[in-house]
Amino acid sequence: MSFRKRNAVISSAIPSHSALPKIENKPIPGIRPSPLDGRATTSTGTASLDSLLAGHAGLPIGTSLLIGEHGTTDFAGVLLRYYAAEGMVQGHQVHVLGSHQAWRHELPGLSTDDKKSSSKSETPSNDKMKIAWRYESLASGGAPRDRDAIQRQNSSATGTVFCHSFDLTKRLTPIDVKGQIGFHPSMSMASLASPSQNTSSPFKEFIKHVAHKLANSPPSWIHRVIVPGLLSPTGYASSSARPEEVLQFLHALRALLRQYPAILTIIITLPLSLYPRSTGLTRWIELLSDGVMELIPLQSSAVHAPPPSSKSDAKSDEQTQGLLKIHSLPIFHDKGGASSEMNAAHGDLSFSLSRSKGLVIKPFYLPPVGEDEEEKKKKSESGKGSMEF
C-alpha cells in the first residue's frame, strides 16, 4: 500500500491559466459602458440629449429613437446632423435614407475648444491628486467640479472622447472624418416616370442594403441609421405613406436592432404637423420605437429670455426656442429613469440652439412676475435720455 504526502503537488499535463496568453479587448471608439448596468452606449453628438436617455449617459446600442417636431422648423434635423457628425468623427458607419449627397457638406465641424481639449488630453497634467476620486474636489477648496471637466478627465483617462463639441458655423473637414457615410434615395425615379409600373419599394432596398452591410462588417464596426423626415412629401412618394409600407419598414428596422444588438443604433424624425400623434399610424410608429420625444418650437414673440442669475454673457444663445416632451425612453429595468440632474422626470424641459453649444436641453422656467415690466421701463427711460440734445 503506497502513501503520498498531503502537501505534495500532483503534476498535470494541462497548462495552467497563467501560462495562457492574455487577450486584451481594445475599446471601440465612441462606445462606453452605461453607469447603470454596464451595457454599451454611444453618444448622439448632443451632450444634453445623452444625459436624458434613461440615465445611461448615451444612446444604448441596439435601440432606436423617434423625434417628432411640430411646425416648419428643423431642430430635429440639427440633432440628426450632430448624430451623423459624431459617428463620422468616431469612425462609425452612417446610413442615411431620403437625403442627397449635399447633406454630407452640411455636417457641423469640430469646435476649437474640442480640439484644444483633445490636444490637452494627450499630455496629462501632473497636478491631479493621486487619491480617491471623491476627494479630488478638495484640491479646489471643496468646490464641486464642472461636469465638462469631469468628462474631459474621463476621456483623457481612456484616451478617447465620447461626445465631441461641434460648431454650426463650421463644416466637417476630411481630416476629422474617420468613418463612412452612405446615402440611399427614398423616392425611385422609375416610379416617378411611370407610376403604373411596379417597382421595388425604397424601404425594402434600404433594408436589404443595411442588412448586407451588417452581415459583412466586423464586430468592432458601429453602424448608425438615420431616417430624416419620415413620410415627408418632399422626400417620399405618396405610395410610401401607406400604413402597410411604413409599418413593415419599421418592423424590419426593429428586427435588425434585435438581430445586431451590439453594433446598431437608429434615430428617426417625423413631421408631427402632417402626422399628428392622435392618428393611428403615428401611434404605431411610436410603439415600434424604443424612445419617443416631441419638439414643440415656440413662436418668435414667445421666446423667453434666460434668468438674471445666468453667468453667461451670450443671453441671445440661451433664449428658450421650444419645449421638449419625453413620451418614452429605452428603459430596461427599474433602475432606468430620466436623469435627476436635468429634472426630466418631474419638470418641463425646453431647448435652445446656439452656434457653439448646439442644441441645449434644460429645465423650463418662466421669469418672475413684474420683471419684464421693470426692464421695459428701464429701456424706455434710457431711450428717452438718449434723445435729449
Salt bridges, closest charged atoms under 4 A:
ASP37 OD2 - ARG39 NE 2.79
ASP37 OD1 - HIS56 ND1 3.84
ASP37 OD2 - HIS333 NE2 3.07
ASP74 OD2 - ARG81 NH1 3.38
GLU86 OE2 - HIS164 ND1 3.07
GLU106 OE1 - ARG81 NH2 3.14
GLU136 OE1 - ARG145 NH1 2.87
ASP167 OD2 - ARG355 NH1 3.01
GLU244 OE2 - ARG242 NE 3.89
GLU245 OE2 - ARG242 NH2 3.42
GLU286 OE2 - ARG277 NE 2.72
GLU286 OE1 - ARG283 NH1 2.74
ASP290 OD1 - ARG254 NH1 3.48
ASP290 OD1 - ARG258 NH2 3.11
GLU294 OE2 - HIS70 NE2 2.48
GLU294 OE1 - HIS327 NE2 2.71
GLU341 OE2 - ARG147 NH1 3.75
